[in-house]
Amino acid sequence: MRLPIISAFLSFSVLASAQTDVALRIDHKAGQDDFDGGSSWTTPAGEEVEIDRLEYYLSMFTIVHDGGQETPIAGAYVLADAFVDEVHALGEVSGVENVEGLKFSVGIDPENNHADPASWPNGHPLAPQVPSMHWGWSAGYRFIALEGGAGINGVVAHEIHALGDDNHTPGQMEVAASVEDGVLILDVEADVFGFYNTLSVAGGLINHGEDGEAVTVCNNLADHVFRLPGASNIEAPAAREFGFDLVSLEGGAELIFHAPLATTTDIELLDVLGRPLQRLSVSEGTVRYTIVDVRQGAFLISVTSGIHRTTRRWIQG
């Protein structure tokens, strides 16, 4: 059910100096079609799927605006349901005129991932849900709950409940911003096919955990689901991302790209909370690049070239 969009042509500059409510409106699609949970769909990989449940958490939002400025939105959480397009209140910001994007992380930050859901007020995204989105205090919340069938008549089940602090993956989405009744609305489309990028379910699978397909769907939510309203995500997966190998070295790592970089490329080294540790710029034509001065631990490496972005988890031993 798509909520109506109210046209708004107010200037953000009127609200820039004051505290402004901001909200995220998600319109779920299956390719270019409105998502209808009662239908079967053919993914870009050619697999027929039925989706019975698709819920996911987003957190740690930061608005990118006015020439690259970043304004975090403290304490904002979104529990999205692909079967219900709705407006999610994020909080308040000030000093924002021209919105350029929205940074986020998949799932729940580790500090709150292992807290008691009952400590949150009714109606809060982290409060107890039906069906449950909380696996247990040790494992924490279900970051993504994807359930459905595959094959003719959906007779082969697939079910992924993605968990784990290490899957608190950072992402960034382009949004269309407008002001409606004094609220800064950020509009985005979410293509459910993006969850199936490089994921095969035709043979059925069950994954309730932190590894394998759970990592895949969390990375896909960060990189392959969200788009500007009216944009297209239907090109082949190979056209949406570029490949590279990651080789650990003493005190760092070497990135080996599968082809010379076609444009200047940005590399970010982040901790598992998505906080940047190093930001690097790599020149066009580069095939190998070495990151140095990295201590032992778990990290994320995010590589952005043009409109393509790939994030990998990396453990430095």
C-alpha positions in Angstrom: 0.0 0.0 0.0 1.7 3.2 -1.2 1.0 6.2 1.0 0.0 9.3 -1.1 2.8 11.7 -1.8 1.9 15.3 -1.1 3.6 17.8 -3.4 5.8 20.3 -1.6 7.8 23.1 -3.0 8.8 24.9 0.2 12.4 26.1 0.4 14.6 24.2 2.9 16.3 27.5 3.7 13.1 28.5 5.7 13.7 25.6 8.0 17.5 25.5 8.0 18.1 27.5 11.2 15.4 25.7 13.2 15.0 22.2 14.5 13.1 20.3 11.8 11.5 16.9 12.0 12.8 14.4 9.4 11.2 11.2 8.2 12.1 8.4 5.8 9.4 7.1 3.4 10.1 3.8 1.8 8.2 2.5 -1.3 8.9 -1.2 -1.8 9.2 -2.4 -5.4 9.9 -5.7 -7.2 12.0 -4.4 -10.1 9.9 -1.6 -11.5 6.6 -3.0 -10.2 4.9 -2.3 -7.0 5.6 -5.1 -4.6 2.7 -7.3 -3.9 3.3 -10.1 -1.4 0.6 -12.2 -2.9 2.4 -12.7 -6.2 5.3 -14.8 -7.4 8.3 -13.0 -8.9 11.2 -13.9 -11.2 14.4 -12.5 -9.9 17.0 -11.0 -12.2 18.9 -14.3 -11.9 15.9 -16.1 -13.3 14.7 -17.8 -10.2 11.0 -17.8 -9.4 10.3 -16.8 -5.8 7.4 -16.1 -3.5 8.1 -13.8 -0.5 6.0 -14.4 2.6 7.9 -12.2 5.0 10.5 -9.5 4.6 11.3 -7.2 7.5 14.6 -5.4 8.3 16.2 -3.0 10.6 18.1 0.2 9.8 20.0 2.4 12.3 22.8 5.0 12.8 21.4 7.5 10.3 23.4 10.5 9.1 22.1 13.1 6.6 24.6 14.2 3.9 23.8 17.7 2.9 25.0 21.1 1.7 28.3 20.2 0.0 29.1 17.0 1.9 28.3 18.1 5.4 27.2 15.2 7.7 24.6 15.6 10.4 23.9 12.4 12.5 20.3 11.7 13.7 20.7 10.4 17.3 18.7 7.4 18.4 16.9 6.8 15.1 15.8 3.2 14.3 13.6 1.9 11.5 11.9 -1.4 11.3 10.7 -1.7 7.7 8.2 -4.2 6.4 8.2 -4.8 2.7 4.4 -5.4 2.8 3.7 -2.0 4.3 5.0 1.2 2.7 5.1 3.8 5.4 6.7 6.9 6.8 9.3 6.3 9.5 10.0 9.2 11.9 13.8 9.6 12.4 14.1 12.6 14.7 15.1 16.3 14.4 17.9 18.1 12.5 19.0 21.7 12.0 21.1 23.5 9.5 20.0 21.3 6.6 19.1 23.0 3.3 20.0 20.7 0.3 20.0 17.0 1.1 22.5 14.9 -0.9 22.1 11.5 0.6 21.4 9.4 3.7 23.9 7.2 5.4 22.7 4.3 7.5 23.7 0.9 9.0 22.0 -2.4 8.6 20.6 -3.8 11.8 21.1 -2.6 15.3 24.2 -1.1 16.9 26.0 -3.6 19.3 25.2 -1.5 22.4 21.4 -1.9 21.9 21.5 -5.2 20.0 21.8 -7.1 23.3 19.5 -4.9 25.4 16.1 -6.0 26.7 13.3 -5.4 24.1 10.8 -5.0 26.9 12.7 -1.9 28.1 11.5 0.1 25.1 8.0 1.7 25.0 5.2 0.1 23.0 5.4 1.2 19.3 9.2 1.7 19.3 11.0 -0.3 16.6 13.1 -2.1 19.2 10.1 -3.1 21.4 8.8 -6.7 21.2 7.3 -7.4 17.7 4.8 -9.9 16.4 6.2 -12.0 14.7 9.3 -11.6 16.7 12.3 -9.7 15.5 14.5 -10.6 18.5 16.4 -13.8 18.6 17.6 -13.6 22.2 19.9 -11.4 24.4 23.0 -13.3 23.3 22.4 -13.2 19.6 20.3 -10.0 19.6 17.8 -8.8 17.0 17.0 -10.3 13.7 18.6 -7.7 11.4 16.7 -9.2 8.4 13.9 -11.7 8.3 13.4 -13.1 4.8 11.0 -16.0 4.3 9.4 -17.5 1.3 9.3 -20.2 -1.4 11.0 -20.9 -4.6 10.3 -22.9 -7.7 7.0 -23.7 -9.3 4.2 -23.0 -6.7 6.9 -22.0 -4.2 7.3 -25.6 -2.9 10.9 -25.1 -2.0 11.3 -23.1 1.2 14.0 -20.5 1.8 14.3 -18.7 5.2 17.1 -16.3 6.3 17.2 -14.7 9.7 20.4 -12.6 9.7 21.9 -11.8 13.1 25.2 -10.6 14.6 27.1 -7.5 15.5 29.6 -8.1 12.6 26.7 -7.7 10.1 26.0 -4.1 11.3 27.0 -3.1 7.8 27.2 0.6 6.7 25.4 1.8 3.5 24.3 5.0 1.8 21.2 5.8 -0.2 20.2 8.5 -2.6 16.9 10.2 -1.5 14.4 12.7 -3.0 13.8 15.3 -0.3 10.8 17.5 0.1 9.0 19.4 2.9 5.5 18.3 3.8 3.6 20.0 6.6 6.9 21.2 8.1 8.5 17.7 8.0 11.5 17.0 5.9 10.5 13.9 4.0 13.2 11.7 2.5 11.7 9.5 -0.3 13.4 6.3 -1.4 12.5 3.1 -3.3 13.5 -0.3 -2.0 13.8 -3.1 -4.6 13.2 -6.5 -3.0 15.1 -8.1 -5.8 18.2 -6.5 -4.3 18.1 -8.9 -1.4 18.6 -11.7 -3.9 21.8 -10.3 -5.5 24.2 -13.2 -5.8 21.8 -15.3 -3.7 20.4 -18.5 -5.1 17.4 -20.0 -3.4 16.1 -22.4 -6.0 17.4 -25.4 -4.1 16.0 -24.1 -0.8 18.0 -23.0 2.2 17.6 -22.3 5.9 20.0 -19.9 7.6 19.4 -18.5 11.1 22.8 -17.1 11.9 25.7 -14.7 11.3 27.5 -16.3 8.4 27.0 -17.4 4.8 23.7 -16.2 3.3 23.1 -14.0 6.4 26.2 -11.9 5.4 25.1 -11.8 1.8 21.6 -10.4 2.5 23.1 -7.8 5.0 25.6 -6.7 2.4 22.8 -6.6 -0.3 20.6 -4.4 2.0 23.5 -2.0 2.4 24.4 -1.9 -1.3 21.7 -3.2 -3.7 18.2 -2.4 -2.3 17.7 1.3 -2.1 17.5 3.7 -5.0 16.0 7.1 -6.0 12.2 7.0 -6.8 11.8 6.1 -10.4 15.3 4.8 -10.9 16.1 1.3 -12.2 18.1 -1.5 -10.5 17.4 -4.1 -13.1 20.7 -4.3 -14.9 22.7 -7.5 -14.4 24.6 -7.8 -11.1 27.9 -7.6 -12.8 27.1 -4.2 -14.1 26.1 -2.9 -10.7 29.4 -3.7 -8.9 33.1 -4.2 -9.7 35.2 -7.0 -8.4 38.3 -7.0 -6.3 40.3 -9.5 -4.2 41.5 -8.7 -0.7 44.8 -10.1 0.4 45.8 -9.6 4.1 49.4 -8.4 4.7 51.3 -7.7 7.9 49.8 -4.5 9.2 47.4 -4.0 6.3 45.9 -5.5 3.2 46.3 -5.3 -0.6 43.3 -4.7 -2.9 43.6 -6.3 -6.3 41.0 -5.0 -8.7 39.8 -7.3 -11.5 40.3 -4.6 -14.0 42.0 -1.2 -14.0 39.8 1.4 -12.3 37.8 3.4 -14.8 37.7 6.5 -12.5 39.0 7.9 -9.3 37.8 5.5 -6.5 37.3 6.1 -2.8 38.2 3.5 -0.2 37.0 3.6 3.4 38.3 1.5 6.2 35.6 1.3 8.9 35.2 -0.5 12.2 32.3 -3.0 12.7 30.1 -0.1 13.9 30.6 1.7 10.6 32.8 4.4 12.0 35.5 5.5 9.5 39.1 4.8 10.4 40.8 5.7 7.1 39.6 7.5 3.9 41.7 7.0 0.8 41.5 8.1 -2.8 42.8 5.9 -5.5 43.6 7.2 -9.0 42.1 6.0 -12.3 43.9 3.0 -13.9 45.0 1.5 -10.5 45.0 -2.3 -10.4 46.7 -2.9 -7.0 46.5 -0.7 -3.9 47.9 -1.3 -0.4 46.3 -0.2 2.9 48.8 0.1 5.7 48.9 0.9 9.5 46.0 -1.4 10.4 45.9 -3.0 13.8 44.5 -6.5 14.4 40.7 -6.9 14.5 37.5 -7.0 12.5 36.9 -4.3 9.9 34.8 -3.3 6.9 36.3 -2.1 3.6 34.0 0.0 1.4 35.0 0.8 -2.1 33.1 3.3 -4.2 33.8 3.9 -7.9 31.3 6.2 -9.7 27.8 4.9 -8.8 29.1 1.5 -7.8 29.8 0.6 -4.2 31.0 -2.7 -2.7 31.5 -3.4 1.0 33.4 -6.4 2.4 34.1 -7.6 5.9 37.8 -8.2 6.7 39.5 -9.7 9.7 43.1 -8.6 10.2 44.9 -11.4 12.1 
